[in-house]
């Protein structure tokens, strides 16, 4: 199944459980589909200790929100610094998602009635991904699944700055609302209790937390910028990298510690090609790059040597 890629999609890093995780999410969410699968070539063991022919990555969607699950080895682990809101129409729907996601997982906030939601719960599923099940209709409920960023530790207090930064980078972006903590609470009153913003038309949320947490942003969850041209790659790479740090194969950390993959949308097609020689050449080219060079990748893919 081929699908038009959104400008932004969600990257989930697994050790070797990507196939099982995607199958599980498809069983939980009725509106879901897998639309592309990529496999390791013989360089897989050198890269991530994965055998040739094993699954490298799976592109899939849940209620229209696009994800990529990668089998990358035990280097990074998903944590609750990035979670996903599930916007439910009523308590019965919220209970169904809670009952489906909770087994073998970890409860972060028990499902109950709260001042901000008739039925809300926060749960980490069996694969470590966190979900905030919320009964309500923010932004008219048009987006069922929304990424949520939790700014903790050294990043606490930077949620509002990050919202302004991200909305300045992407088109069709704006801050929808910012609610600050009240005076006299555990969190400073000038920090974000709840923020909602759009990036490239997609709804995100952000929160500051001054409480102690044993996690921070890492590569376990990243955001993928799907670019169609080298000019787009250059633009997003250069803008997101300001104050941040570049890494290999199109990865970077921005100045808030959030991980981004700035990639040509053509790359997945190249890596999914049945011609193993083409996949091998493209993989080797990728391994030499930090920011992606689309012309070099296409040259490697189309080479007859």
KAKALIN-V812754 format. One record per residue. RES is the residue in three letters. PSI is psi as a letter, one per 20 degrees, with the letter a starting at -180 (999 if undefined). Layout:
res:RES psi:PSI
res:RES psi:PSI
This chain:
res:UNK psi:p
res:UNK psi:q
res:UNK psi:q
res:UNK psi:p
res:UNK psi:p
res:UNK psi:q
res:UNK psi:h
res:UNK psi:p
res:UNK psi:r
res:UNK psi:p
res:UNK psi:p
res:UNK psi:p
res:UNK psi:p
res:UNK psi:q
res:UNK psi:f
res:UNK psi:k
res:UNK psi:j
res:UNK psi:g
res:UNK psi:g
res:UNK psi:h
res:UNK psi:g
res:UNK psi:g
res:UNK psi:h
res:UNK psi:g
res:UNK psi:h
res:UNK psi:h
res:UNK psi:h
res:UNK psi:g
res:UNK psi:p
res:UNK psi:h
res:UNK psi:n
res:UNK psi:q
res:UNK psi:q
res:UNK psi:p
res:UNK psi:i
res:UNK psi:p
res:UNK psi:p
res:UNK psi:q
res:UNK psi:q
res:UNK psi:q
res:UNK psi:a
res:UNK psi:i
res:UNK psi:i
res:UNK psi:h
res:UNK psi:h
res:UNK psi:h
res:UNK psi:g
res:UNK psi:j
res:UNK psi:k
res:UNK psi:p
res:UNK psi:q
res:UNK psi:p
res:UNK psi:i
res:UNK psi:r
res:UNK psi:p
res:UNK psi:g
res:UNK psi:q
res:UNK psi:p
res:UNK psi:p
res:UNK psi:r
res:UNK psi:q
res:UNK psi:o
res:UNK psi:k
res:UNK psi:i
res:UNK psi:p
res:UNK psi:p
res:UNK psi:q
res:UNK psi:p
res:UNK psi:p
res:UNK psi:p
res:UNK psi:n
res:UNK psi:j
res:UNK psi:a
res:UNK psi:j
res:UNK psi:g
res:UNK psi:q
res:UNK psi:p
res:UNK psi:q
res:UNK psi:r
res:UNK psi:j
res:UNK psi:h
res:UNK psi:p
res:UNK psi:r
res:UNK psi:p
res:UNK psi:p
res:UNK psi:o
res:UNK psi:o
res:UNK psi:q
res:UNK psi:h
res:UNK psi:r
res:UNK psi:h
res:UNK psi:g
res:UNK psi:g
res:UNK psi:g
res:UNK psi:h
res:UNK psi:g
res:UNK psi:h
res:UNK psi:g
res:UNK psi:h
res:UNK psi:h
res:UNK psi:h
res:UNK psi:h
res:UNK psi:p
res:UNK psi:j
res:UNK psi:b
res:UNK psi:p
res:UNK psi:p
res:UNK psi:h
res:UNK psi:p
res:UNK psi:q
res:UNK psi:p
res:UNK psi:a
res:UNK psi:p
res:UNK psi:r
res:UNK psi:h
res:UNK psi:i
res:UNK psi:p
res:UNK psi:h
res:UNK psi:o
res:UNK psi:q
res:UNK psi:q
res:UNK psi:p
res:UNK psi:q
res:UNK psi:p
res:UNK psi:a
res:UNK psi:i
res:UNK psi:j
res:UNK psi:i
res:UNK psi:p
res:UNK psi:p
res:UNK psi:p
res:UNK psi:o
res:UNK psi:o
res:UNK psi:p
res:UNK psi:o
res:UNK psi:r
res:UNK psi:m
res:UNK psi:q
res:UNK psi:l
res:UNK psi:j
res:UNK psi:k
res:UNK psi:h
res:UNK psi:o
res:UNK psi:h
res:UNK psi:p
res:UNK psi:p
res:UNK psi:q
res:UNK psi:p
res:UNK psi:p
res:UNK psi:o
res:UNK psi:o
res:UNK psi:r
res:UNK psi:c
res:UNK psi:h
res:UNK psi:i
res:UNK psi:p
res:UNK psi:i
res:UNK psi:j
res:UNK psi:g
res:UNK psi:g
res:UNK psi:g
res:UNK psi:g
res:UNK psi:g
res:UNK psi:g
res:UNK psi:g
res:UNK psi:g
res:UNK psi:i
res:UNK psi:i
res:UNK psi:g
res:UNK psi:q
res:UNK psi:r
res:UNK psi:l
res:UNK psi:q
res:UNK psi:q
res:UNK psi:p
res:UNK psi:g
res:UNK psi:q
res:UNK psi:p
res:UNK psi:p
res:UNK psi:q
res:UNK psi:q
res:UNK psi:r
res:UNK psi:q
res:UNK psi:j
res:UNK psi:a
res:UNK psi:h
res:UNK psi:q
res:UNK psi:q
res:UNK psi:i
res:UNK psi:j
res:UNK psi:r
res:UNK psi:o
res:UNK psi:h
res:UNK psi:p
res:UNK psi:q
res:UNK psi:p
res:UNK psi:r
res:UNK psi:p
res:UNK psi:p
res:UNK psi:k
res:UNK psi:i
res:UNK psi:q
res:UNK psi:p
res:UNK psi:q
res:UNK psi:r
res:UNK psi:q
res:UNK psi:q
res:UNK psi:q
res:UNK psi:p
res:UNK psi:i
res:UNK psi:q
res:UNK psi:p
res:UNK psi:q
res:UNK psi:k
res:UNK psi:r
res:UNK psi:r
res:UNK psi:p
res:UNK psi:a
res:UNK psi:i
res:UNK psi:h
res:UNK psi:p
res:UNK psi:r
res:UNK psi:p
res:UNK psi:p
res:UNK psi:o
res:UNK psi:o
res:UNK psi:q
res:UNK psi:i
res:UNK psi:r
res:UNK psi:h
res:UNK psi:h
res:UNK psi:g
res:UNK psi:g
res:UNK psi:g
res:UNK psi:g
res:UNK psi:h
res:UNK psi:g
res:UNK psi:h
res:UNK psi:g
res:UNK psi:h
res:UNK psi:i
res:UNK psi:o
res:UNK psi:j
res:UNK psi:b
res:UNK psi:p
res:UNK psi:q
res:UNK psi:a
res:UNK psi:r
res:UNK psi:l
res:UNK psi:j
res:UNK psi:q
res:UNK psi:q
res:UNK psi:p
res:UNK psi:a
res:UNK psi:i
res:UNK psi:i
res:UNK psi:i
res:UNK psi:p
res:UNK psi:p
res:UNK psi:q
res:UNK psi:o
res:UNK psi:o
res:UNK psi:q
res:UNK psi:p
res:UNK psi:i
res:UNK psi:i
res:UNK psi:g
res:UNK psi:h
res:UNK psi:g
res:UNK psi:g
res:UNK psi:i
res:UNK psi:j
res:UNK psi:q
res:UNK psi:i
res:UNK psi:o
res:UNK psi:h
res:UNK psi:g
res:UNK psi:g
res:UNK psi:g
res:UNK psi:g
res:UNK psi:g
res:UNK psi:g
res:UNK psi:g
res:UNK psi:h
res:UNK psi:g
res:UNK psi:g
res:UNK psi:i
res:UNK psi:i
res:UNK psi:q
res:UNK psi:e
res:UNK psi:p
res:UNK psi:p
res:UNK psi:o
res:UNK psi:g
res:UNK psi:g
res:UNK psi:h
res:UNK psi:g
res:UNK psi:h
res:UNK psi:g
res:UNK psi:h
res:UNK psi:g
res:UNK psi:j
res:UNK psi:q
res:UNK psi:j
res:UNK psi:999
